[in-house]
């Protein structure tokens, strides 16, 4: 369950103000409530059979989970590079180093952490990650309040910018980003490996998870939106820097960025594990010790290759908000909203007179449509950004 908490909190740290930009906060609560309902349903499903066993489940759940988890690794690598660049600009406001250089450096750091053998080996890193994320949330909230009252604080504008088409498509992208923020690609992995009885453990873990997520997420989102309005950046800490000055003490801003940087590294390693298990299942020899040369060499090669590819993608397409929307539309919406509702009805076959059947049918239908529209919106936005920026662009 620690993994569940850490993974969701990580994404909250990654996109604090994207949701804060949305004036309709009730929409966020509704999505969160529906996700909790869906994940509670997961706790009652035989995910191990659907994920690892024969049949269509292996070819449906597995690829979506892989897409979500590997996309999160790319997102963490990009955000880690952006965070490192923010620390650099605090000390050298006129520095000429490019974003992709910091992405590569962070990728090299990830390359080292990626060699940690298993989920079990990450338990201590997960605990540290949780504490760092709580510290980040508290520091960012305090910093936003301080900046909002600063004499150099920018003027606040809470209007929604853009023409009608941009607003409509932007709303669908925002829903996909919300799904990424609240969603969790590791849930099937946990459910498949948890010892019986699973239902009670999953439910308690999910309740604890989303209690922490909602508390920390809304503190950052509300304070960031209050302080900066519709000018809030996809990385809220970027708003603390105005020209050559900072709206909060420099030491405080550096400290907060370091919290985010270390926590992102931990989360990236966690989300890399499903990819590692797939590749190592094809290349390793289970009859030999995991630390034997026969297993260590393929593990080192494939894990390093995974990080190199993720780092290259992050450096080539440094559009974090768009990437979040794409991951949410293609991955989190189907995995965390559609699949649980469909699988519940297929597995337990509730009566069509039962409210649960129609609630699940409604959720799966609505969110399937949102996934399609969100995908269109996300791809469109990436295409628009690609016109404005070159590959390996130095995005601030």
The 8 nearest C-alpha neighbors of each residue, nearest first, counted from 0:
[[1, 3, 2, 204, 4, 201, 189, 205],
 [2, 0, 4, 3, 5, 125, 126, 122],
 [1, 3, 5, 0, 4, 6, 125, 185],
 [4, 2, 0, 1, 6, 5, 7, 208],
 [5, 3, 208, 1, 2, 7, 6, 8],
 [4, 6, 2, 8, 129, 3, 7, 9],
 [7, 5, 9, 3, 8, 4, 2, 266],
 [8, 6, 9, 10, 4, 5, 181, 183],
 [7, 9, 11, 5, 10, 6, 212, 4],
 [10, 8, 12, 6, 7, 11, 5, 13],
 [9, 11, 13, 180, 12, 7, 8, 14],
 [10, 12, 8, 9, 13, 180, 14, 15],
 [13, 11, 9, 10, 15, 14, 8, 132],
 [12, 14, 10, 11, 15, 9, 234, 78],
 [15, 13, 11, 17, 12, 16, 233, 10],
 [16, 14, 220, 11, 12, 17, 219, 13],
 [15, 17, 19, 220, 18, 14, 233, 235],
 [18, 16, 19, 20, 233, 14, 15, 21],
 [17, 19, 20, 16, 21, 220, 15, 177],
 [18, 20, 220, 16, 224, 21, 17, 221],
 [21, 19, 18, 17, 229, 16, 224, 22],
 [20, 22, 18, 19, 23, 24, 17, 173],
 [23, 21, 24, 20, 19, 157, 159, 18],
 [22, 24, 21, 25, 26, 27, 20, 19],
 [23, 25, 26, 27, 22, 21, 28, 19],
 [26, 24, 28, 27, 23, 29, 30, 22],
 [25, 27, 29, 24, 28, 23, 30, 31],
 [28, 26, 30, 25, 24, 29, 31, 177],
 [27, 29, 31, 25, 26, 30, 32, 24],
 [30, 28, 26, 32, 31, 27, 25, 33],
 [31, 29, 33, 27, 32, 28, 34, 26],
 [32, 30, 28, 34, 29, 33, 27, 35],
 [31, 33, 35, 29, 34, 30, 28, 36],
 [34, 32, 36, 30, 35, 31, 37, 29],
 [33, 35, 37, 31, 36, 32, 38, 30],
 [34, 36, 38, 32, 37, 33, 39, 31],
 [37, 35, 33, 39, 34, 38, 32, 40],
 [38, 36, 34, 40, 35, 39, 339, 336],
 [37, 39, 41, 35, 40, 36, 34, 42],
 [38, 40, 42, 36, 41, 37, 202, 35],
 [39, 41, 37, 38, 42, 43, 339, 36],
 [42, 40, 38, 44, 43, 39, 339, 37],
 [41, 43, 198, 39, 40, 201, 44, 38],
 [44, 42, 41, 40, 198, 45, 39, 197],
 [43, 45, 41, 46, 42, 40, 343, 346],
 [46, 44, 47, 48, 49, 43, 191, 41],
 [47, 45, 49, 48, 44, 191, 50, 187],
 [46, 48, 191, 50, 49, 45, 51, 52],
 [49, 47, 52, 46, 51, 50, 45, 53],
 [48, 50, 56, 46, 47, 52, 57, 51],
 [51, 49, 57, 47, 48, 46, 56, 60],
 [52, 50, 48, 47, 57, 49, 53, 56],
 [51, 53, 48, 49, 50, 57, 54, 47],
 [54, 52, 57, 51, 55, 56, 48, 49],
 [55, 53, 56, 57, 52, 49, 58, 48],
 [54, 56, 58, 57, 59, 53, 49, 60],
 [57, 55, 49, 59, 58, 54, 60, 50],
 [56, 58, 50, 55, 61, 59, 51, 49],
 [57, 59, 55, 56, 61, 60, 62, 54],
 [58, 60, 56, 57, 61, 62, 55, 63],
 [59, 61, 63, 56, 62, 57, 50, 64],
 [60, 62, 64, 57, 63, 59, 58, 50],
 [63, 61, 65, 64, 60, 59, 66, 58],
 [64, 62, 66, 65, 60, 61, 330, 67],
 [63, 65, 67, 61, 66, 62, 184, 68],
 [64, 66, 62, 68, 63, 67, 69, 61],
 [67, 65, 63, 64, 69, 68, 70, 62],
 [68, 66, 330, 64, 70, 65, 69, 184],
 [69, 67, 270, 71, 65, 70, 66, 184],
 [68, 70, 72, 71, 66, 67, 65, 271],
 [69, 71, 73, 67, 72, 68, 66, 74],
 [70, 72, 74, 68, 69, 73, 75, 67],
 [73, 71, 267, 69, 75, 70, 74, 270],
 [74, 72, 309, 70, 76, 71, 75, 313],
 [73, 75, 71, 77, 72, 76, 78, 70],
 [76, 74, 78, 72, 77, 73, 267, 263],
 [75, 77, 79, 73, 74, 78, 72, 106],
 [78, 76, 313, 74, 80, 79, 75, 102],
 [77, 79, 81, 75, 80, 76, 82, 74],
 [80, 78, 82, 76, 77, 81, 260, 75],
 [79, 81, 102, 101, 83, 77, 78, 82],
 [82, 80, 78, 84, 79, 83, 85, 77],
 [81, 83, 85, 79, 84, 80, 78, 256],
 [84, 82, 80, 86, 85, 81, 101, 79],
 [83, 85, 87, 81, 82, 86, 88, 80],
 [84, 86, 82, 88, 87, 83, 81, 89],
 [85, 87, 83, 89, 84, 88, 253, 82],
 [86, 88, 84, 85, 89, 90, 91, 83],
 [89, 87, 92, 91, 85, 90, 86, 84],
 [90, 88, 86, 87, 91, 92, 85, 249],
 [89, 91, 88, 87, 92, 86, 249, 94],
 [90, 92, 88, 94, 93, 89, 87, 86],
 [93, 91, 88, 94, 243, 89, 90, 87],
 [94, 92, 91, 95, 88, 243, 90, 96],
 [93, 95, 91, 92, 96, 88, 87, 90],
 [94, 96, 97, 93, 91, 92, 88, 98],
 [97, 95, 94, 98, 100, 84, 101, 87],
 [98, 96, 100, 393, 99, 95, 101, 84],
 [97, 99, 393, 101, 100, 102, 84, 394],
 [98, 100, 102, 314, 101, 97, 391, 103],
 [101, 99, 103, 98, 102, 97, 104, 96],
 [100, 102, 80, 104, 103, 98, 99, 105],
 [101, 103, 80, 99, 105, 100, 104, 77],
 [102, 104, 106, 100, 101, 105, 99, 107],
 [105, 103, 101, 107, 106, 102, 100, 108],
 [106, 104, 108, 102, 107, 103, 80, 101],
 [105, 107, 103, 109, 108, 104, 310, 102],
 [106, 108, 110, 104, 105, 109, 103, 111],
 [109, 107, 105, 110, 106, 111, 104, 112],
 [110, 108, 106, 112, 111, 107, 113, 105],
 [109, 111, 107, 113, 108, 112, 303, 306],
 [110, 112, 109, 113, 108, 114, 107, 115],
 [113, 111, 109, 114, 110, 115, 268, 108],
 [114, 112, 110, 111, 115, 268, 109, 302],
 [113, 115, 112, 111, 116, 299, 302, 110],
 [116, 114, 113, 112, 117, 120, 121, 111],
 [115, 117, 114, 120, 118, 113, 119, 121],
 [118, 116, 120, 119, 115, 121, 272, 276],
 [119, 117, 121, 120, 272, 122, 269, 116],
 [120, 118, 121, 117, 122, 116, 123, 115],
 [119, 121, 117, 118, 122, 116, 115, 123],
 [120, 122, 124, 118, 119, 123, 125, 117],
 [123, 121, 125, 124, 119, 120, 126, 118],
 [124, 122, 126, 125, 121, 127, 120, 128],
 [123, 125, 127, 121, 126, 122, 128, 265],
 [126, 124, 128, 122, 123, 127, 121, 129],
 [125, 127, 123, 129, 128, 124, 122, 130],
 [128, 126, 124, 130, 125, 129, 131, 123],
 [129, 127, 125, 262, 131, 126, 130, 124],
 [128, 130, 132, 126, 5, 131, 127, 125],
 [129, 131, 133, 127, 132, 128, 134, 126],
 [132, 130, 134, 128, 258, 129, 133, 262],
 [131, 133, 135, 129, 134, 130, 136, 128],
 [132, 134, 136, 130, 135, 131, 137, 129],
 [133, 135, 131, 137, 132, 136, 138, 130],
 [136, 134, 132, 138, 133, 137, 258, 255],
 [137, 135, 133, 139, 134, 138, 215, 140],
 [136, 138, 134, 140, 135, 139, 141, 133],
 [137, 139, 135, 141, 136, 140, 142, 134],
 [140, 138, 142, 136, 141, 137, 135, 143],
 [139, 141, 219, 143, 137, 142, 138, 222],
 [142, 140, 138, 144, 139, 143, 145, 137],
 [141, 143, 139, 145, 140, 144, 138, 146],
 [144, 142, 146, 140, 145, 223, 141, 222],
 [143, 145, 147, 141, 142, 146, 222, 140],
 [144, 146, 142, 148, 143, 147, 141, 149],
 [147, 145, 149, 143, 246, 148, 144, 142],
 [148, 146, 226, 144, 145, 149, 152, 143],
 [147, 149, 146, 145, 144, 150, 152, 226],
 [150, 148, 146, 152, 151, 147, 145, 246],
 [149, 151, 152, 148, 146, 147, 246, 153],
 [152, 150, 149, 153, 246, 146, 148, 241],
 [151, 153, 149, 150, 147, 146, 154, 148],
 [154, 152, 155, 151, 227, 147, 226, 150],
 [155, 153, 152, 156, 227, 228, 226, 151],
 [154, 156, 228, 227, 153, 157, 226, 229],
 [157, 155, 228, 158, 229, 154, 230, 227],
 [158, 156, 228, 229, 155, 159, 22, 20],
 [157, 159, 156, 160, 229, 228, 22, 155],
 [160, 158, 157, 161, 229, 166, 21, 22],
 [159, 161, 158, 162, 166, 229, 165, 157],
 [162, 160, 165, 166, 163, 159, 164, 169],
 [163, 161, 165, 164, 166, 160, 167, 159],
 [162, 164, 166, 165, 167, 161, 168, 160],
 [165, 163, 167, 166, 162, 168, 161, 169],
 [164, 166, 168, 162, 163, 167, 169, 161],
 [165, 167, 169, 163, 164, 168, 170, 161],
 [168, 166, 170, 164, 169, 165, 163, 171],
 [169, 167, 171, 170, 165, 376, 166, 164],
 [168, 170, 166, 172, 167, 171, 165, 173],
 [169, 171, 173, 167, 168, 172, 166, 174],
 [172, 170, 373, 174, 168, 173, 169, 175],
 [171, 173, 169, 175, 373, 324, 170, 174],
 [172, 174, 170, 176, 171, 175, 169, 177],
 [175, 173, 177, 171, 176, 172, 178, 170],
 [174, 176, 327, 324, 178, 328, 172, 173],
 [177, 175, 324, 179, 173, 178, 174, 323],
 [178, 176, 180, 174, 179, 175, 173, 181],
 [177, 179, 175, 181, 176, 182, 180, 327],
 [180, 178, 327, 176, 182, 177, 181, 331],
 [181, 179, 177, 10, 11, 178, 182, 176],
 [182, 180, 178, 179, 7, 177, 31, 183],
 [183, 181, 179, 178, 180, 331, 335, 7],
 [182, 184, 185, 186, 7, 6, 181, 335],
 [183, 185, 186, 64, 68, 67, 182, 187],
 [184, 186, 188, 183, 187, 189, 3, 270],
 [185, 187, 189, 188, 184, 183, 190, 3],
 [188, 186, 190, 189, 185, 191, 46, 184],
 [189, 187, 185, 191, 186, 190, 192, 273],
 [190, 188, 186, 192, 187, 191, 193, 185],
 [189, 191, 187, 193, 188, 192, 186, 46],
 [190, 192, 47, 188, 189, 46, 187, 193],
 [191, 193, 189, 190, 188, 194, 47, 187],
 [194, 192, 190, 189, 191, 197, 195, 196],
 [195, 193, 196, 197, 192, 190, 191, 200],
 [196, 194, 197, 193, 198, 200, 192, 199],
 [195, 197, 198, 194, 199, 200, 193, 201],
 [196, 198, 195, 200, 199, 201, 194, 193],
 [197, 199, 42, 201, 200, 43, 196, 202],
 [200, 198, 202, 201, 197, 203, 196, 42],
 [201, 199, 203, 197, 202, 198, 204, 196],
 [200, 202, 204, 198, 199, 203, 42, 205],
 [201, 203, 205, 199, 204, 200, 39, 198],
 [204, 202, 206, 200, 205, 201, 199, 207],
 [203, 205, 201, 207, 0, 202, 206, 208],
 [206, 204, 208, 202, 207, 203, 201, 209],
 [205, 207, 203, 208, 209, 204, 210, 202],
 [206, 208, 210, 204, 205, 209, 203, 211],
 [209, 207, 4, 205, 206, 211, 210, 204],
 [210, 208, 212, 211, 206, 207, 213, 205],
 [209, 211, 207, 213, 208, 212, 206, 214],
 [210, 212, 214, 209, 208, 213, 215, 207],
 [213, 211, 209, 215, 214, 210, 216, 8],
 [212, 214, 216, 210, 215, 211, 209, 217],
 [215, 213, 211, 212, 216, 217, 210, 218],
 [216, 214, 218, 212, 213, 217, 136, 211],
 [217, 215, 213, 219, 218, 212, 214, 11],
 [216, 218, 220, 219, 221, 215, 214, 213],
 [217, 219, 215, 216, 221, 220, 222, 140],
 [220, 218, 140, 217, 222, 216, 221, 223],
 [221, 219, 19, 217, 16, 223, 15, 222],
 [220, 222, 224, 223, 218, 217, 219, 19],
 [221, 223, 225, 219, 224, 220, 143, 140],
 [224, 222, 226, 220, 225, 143, 221, 219],
 [223, 225, 228, 19, 221, 227, 226, 222],
 [224, 226, 222, 223, 228, 227, 221, 147],
 [225, 227, 147, 223, 224, 143, 222, 228],
 [226, 228, 231, 224, 230, 155, 225, 223],
 [229, 227, 224, 157, 156, 155, 230, 225],
 [228, 230, 231, 157, 20, 156, 227, 158],
 [231, 229, 228, 227, 232, 156, 155, 238],
 [232, 230, 227, 229, 228, 16, 235, 224],
 [231, 233, 234, 235, 230, 238, 16, 237],
 [232, 234, 17, 16, 14, 235, 320, 231],
 [235, 233, 232, 236, 237, 14, 16, 13],
 [234, 236, 232, 237, 238, 16, 233, 231],
 [235, 237, 238, 239, 234, 139, 240, 252],
 [238, 236, 235, 239, 234, 240, 232, 85],
 [237, 239, 236, 240, 235, 232, 231, 241],
 [238, 240, 246, 236, 237, 245, 241, 247],
 [241, 239, 245, 238, 237, 244, 246, 242],
 [242, 240, 244, 245, 243, 239, 238, 246],
 [241, 243, 244, 240, 92, 245, 93, 239],
 [242, 244, 92, 241, 245, 240, 93, 89],
 [245, 243, 241, 242, 240, 246, 89, 92],
 [244, 246, 240, 247, 239, 241, 249, 248],
 [245, 247, 239, 146, 240, 149, 244, 151],
 [246, 248, 245, 146, 249, 142, 239, 252],
 [249, 247, 251, 250, 252, 245, 246, 253],
 [250, 248, 252, 251, 253, 247, 245, 89],
 [249, 251, 253, 252, 248, 254, 247, 255],
 [252, 250, 254, 248, 249, 253, 255, 247],
 [251, 253, 249, 255, 254, 250, 256, 248],
 [254, 252, 256, 250, 255, 251, 86, 249],
 [253, 255, 251, 257, 252, 256, 250, 258],
 [256, 254, 258, 252, 257, 253, 135, 138],
 [255, 257, 259, 253, 258, 254, 260, 82],
 [256, 258, 260, 254, 259, 255, 261, 253],
 [259, 257, 255, 256, 131, 260, 135, 261],
 [258, 260, 256, 262, 257, 261, 263, 135],
 [261, 259, 257, 263, 262, 258, 79, 256],
 [262, 260, 264, 263, 258, 259, 257, 265],
 [261, 263, 128, 259, 265, 264, 260, 131],
 [264, 262, 266, 260, 265, 261, 75, 267],
 [263, 265, 267, 261, 262, 266, 109, 268],
 [266, 264, 262, 268, 263, 267, 128, 124],
 [265, 267, 269, 263, 268, 264, 6, 270],
 [266, 268, 72, 264, 270, 269, 265, 75],
 [267, 269, 271, 265, 266, 270, 113, 264],
 [270, 268, 266, 271, 267, 272, 265, 118],
 [271, 269, 68, 267, 272, 268, 72, 266],
 [270, 272, 268, 269, 274, 273, 267, 275],
 [271, 273, 275, 274, 270, 269, 276, 268],
 [274, 272, 276, 275, 271, 277, 270, 65],
 [275, 273, 277, 272, 276, 271, 278, 65],
 [274, 276, 272, 278, 273, 277, 279, 271],
 [275, 277, 273, 279, 274, 278, 280, 272],
 [278, 276, 280, 274, 275, 279, 273, 281],
 [279, 277, 275, 281, 280, 276, 274, 282],
 [280, 278, 282, 276, 281, 283, 277, 275],
 [279, 281, 277, 278, 282, 276, 283, 284],
 [282, 280, 279, 278, 283, 277, 276, 284],
 [281, 283, 279, 280, 278, 297, 284, 294],
 [284, 282, 294, 279, 280, 281, 285, 297],
 [283, 285, 286, 287, 294, 282, 293, 280],
 [286, 284, 287, 283, 288, 289, 280, 294],
 [287, 285, 284, 288, 283, 289, 294, 293],
 [288, 286, 285, 284, 289, 291, 294, 293],
 [287, 289, 291, 290, 286, 285, 294, 284],
 [290, 288, 291, 294, 287, 295, 285, 293],
 [291, 289, 288, 295, 294, 292, 293, 287],
 [292, 290, 288, 293, 294, 289, 295, 287],
 [291, 293, 295, 294, 296, 290, 289, 297],
 [294, 292, 291, 295, 296, 283, 284, 297],
 [295, 293, 283, 292, 291, 296, 289, 297],
 [294, 296, 292, 298, 290, 297, 293, 291],
 [295, 297, 299, 298, 294, 292, 293, 300],
 [298, 296, 300, 299, 295, 294, 301, 282],
 [299, 297, 295, 301, 296, 300, 302, 294],
 [298, 300, 296, 297, 302, 301, 303, 295],
 [299, 301, 297, 303, 298, 302, 304, 296],
 [302, 300, 304, 298, 303, 299, 297, 305],
 [303, 301, 305, 304, 299, 300, 298, 275],
 [302, 304, 306, 300, 301, 305, 299, 110],
 [303, 305, 301, 307, 302, 306, 300, 308],
 [306, 304, 302, 308, 303, 307, 301, 309],
 [305, 307, 309, 303, 308, 304, 310, 110],
 [306, 308, 304, 310, 305, 309, 311, 303],
 [307, 309, 311, 305, 310, 306, 304, 312],
 [310, 308, 73, 306, 312, 311, 307, 313],
 [311, 309, 313, 307, 308, 312, 106, 306],
 [310, 312, 308, 314, 313, 309, 315, 307],
 [311, 313, 315, 309, 314, 310, 316, 308],
 [314, 312, 77, 310, 316, 311, 315, 73],
 [313, 315, 99, 311, 391, 312, 316, 317],
 [314, 316, 391, 390, 312, 313, 311, 317],
 [317, 315, 313, 318, 314, 312, 390, 391],
 [318, 316, 313, 314, 319, 315, 77, 394],
 [319, 317, 321, 316, 320, 322, 381, 384],
 [318, 320, 322, 321, 317, 323, 74, 77],
 [321, 319, 323, 322, 318, 233, 324, 176],
 [322, 320, 324, 323, 319, 318, 377, 381],
 [321, 323, 319, 325, 324, 320, 318, 326],
 [324, 322, 320, 326, 321, 325, 176, 327],
 [323, 325, 176, 175, 327, 321, 172, 322],
 [324, 326, 322, 328, 377, 327, 323, 329],
 [327, 325, 323, 330, 329, 324, 328, 67],
 [326, 328, 175, 331, 179, 324, 330, 325],
 [329, 327, 370, 175, 374, 373, 325, 326],
 [330, 328, 326, 327, 325, 374, 370, 331],
 [331, 329, 67, 327, 326, 63, 328, 333],
 [330, 332, 327, 334, 335, 333, 182, 179],
 [331, 333, 336, 328, 335, 334, 330, 327],
 [334, 332, 337, 331, 336, 330, 338, 335],
 [335, 333, 331, 338, 332, 336, 330, 337],
 [334, 336, 331, 332, 333, 182, 337, 338],
 [337, 335, 332, 333, 37, 338, 334, 339],
 [336, 338, 363, 333, 340, 339, 334, 341],
 [337, 339, 341, 334, 340, 333, 342, 336],
 [340, 338, 342, 37, 341, 41, 337, 343],
 [339, 341, 359, 343, 338, 337, 342, 363],
 [342, 340, 338, 344, 343, 339, 345, 337],
 [341, 343, 345, 339, 344, 340, 346, 338],
 [344, 342, 346, 340, 341, 345, 347, 339],
 [343, 345, 348, 341, 342, 346, 347, 349],
 [344, 346, 342, 348, 343, 347, 341, 349],
 [345, 347, 343, 344, 348, 342, 44, 45],
 [346, 348, 344, 349, 343, 345, 342, 44],
 [349, 347, 344, 345, 346, 350, 343, 356],
 [350, 348, 347, 356, 344, 351, 353, 355],
 [351, 349, 353, 352, 348, 356, 355, 354],
 [352, 350, 353, 356, 349, 357, 354, 355],
 [353, 351, 350, 354, 356, 357, 349, 355],
 [352, 354, 350, 351, 355, 356, 349, 357],
 [355, 353, 357, 356, 358, 352, 351, 350],
 [354, 356, 358, 353, 357, 359, 349, 360],
 [357, 355, 359, 354, 358, 353, 349, 351],
 [356, 358, 360, 359, 354, 355, 361, 353],
 [357, 359, 355, 361, 360, 356, 354, 362],
 [358, 360, 340, 362, 356, 357, 361, 355],
 [361, 359, 357, 363, 358, 362, 364, 356],
 [360, 362, 358, 364, 359, 363, 357, 365],
 [363, 361, 359, 365, 364, 360, 366, 358],
 [362, 364, 337, 360, 366, 361, 365, 367],
 [365, 363, 361, 367, 362, 366, 360, 368],
 [366, 364, 368, 362, 367, 363, 361, 369],
 [365, 367, 369, 368, 363, 364, 370, 362],
 [368, 366, 370, 364, 369, 365, 363, 371],
 [367, 369, 371, 366, 365, 370, 372, 364],
 [368, 370, 366, 372, 367, 371, 373, 365],
 [369, 371, 328, 373, 367, 368, 372, 366],
 [372, 370, 374, 368, 369, 373, 375, 367],
 [371, 373, 369, 375, 374, 370, 376, 368],
 [374, 372, 171, 370, 376, 328, 172, 375],
 [375, 373, 328, 377, 371, 372, 376, 370],
 [374, 376, 372, 378, 373, 377, 379, 371],
 [375, 377, 373, 379, 168, 374, 378, 172],
 [378, 376, 374, 380, 325, 379, 375, 324],
 [377, 379, 381, 375, 380, 376, 374, 382],
 [380, 378, 376, 382, 377, 381, 375, 383],
 [379, 381, 383, 377, 382, 378, 384, 376],
 [380, 382, 384, 378, 383, 379, 385, 321],
 [381, 383, 385, 379, 380, 384, 378, 386],
 [384, 382, 380, 386, 385, 381, 379, 387],
 [385, 383, 381, 387, 386, 382, 388, 380],
 [384, 386, 382, 388, 383, 387, 381, 389],
 [387, 385, 384, 383, 388, 382, 389, 381],
 [386, 388, 384, 385, 383, 389, 382, 392],
 [389, 387, 385, 386, 392, 384, 390, 394],
 [390, 388, 392, 391, 385, 387, 386, 315],
 [389, 391, 315, 392, 316, 388, 385, 314],
 [390, 392, 315, 314, 99, 389, 316, 393],
 [393, 391, 389, 390, 394, 388, 317, 315],
 [392, 394, 98, 97, 395, 391, 99, 317],
 [395, 393, 392, 98, 317, 318, 388, 97],
 [394, 393, 98, 81, 84, 237, 85, 97]]
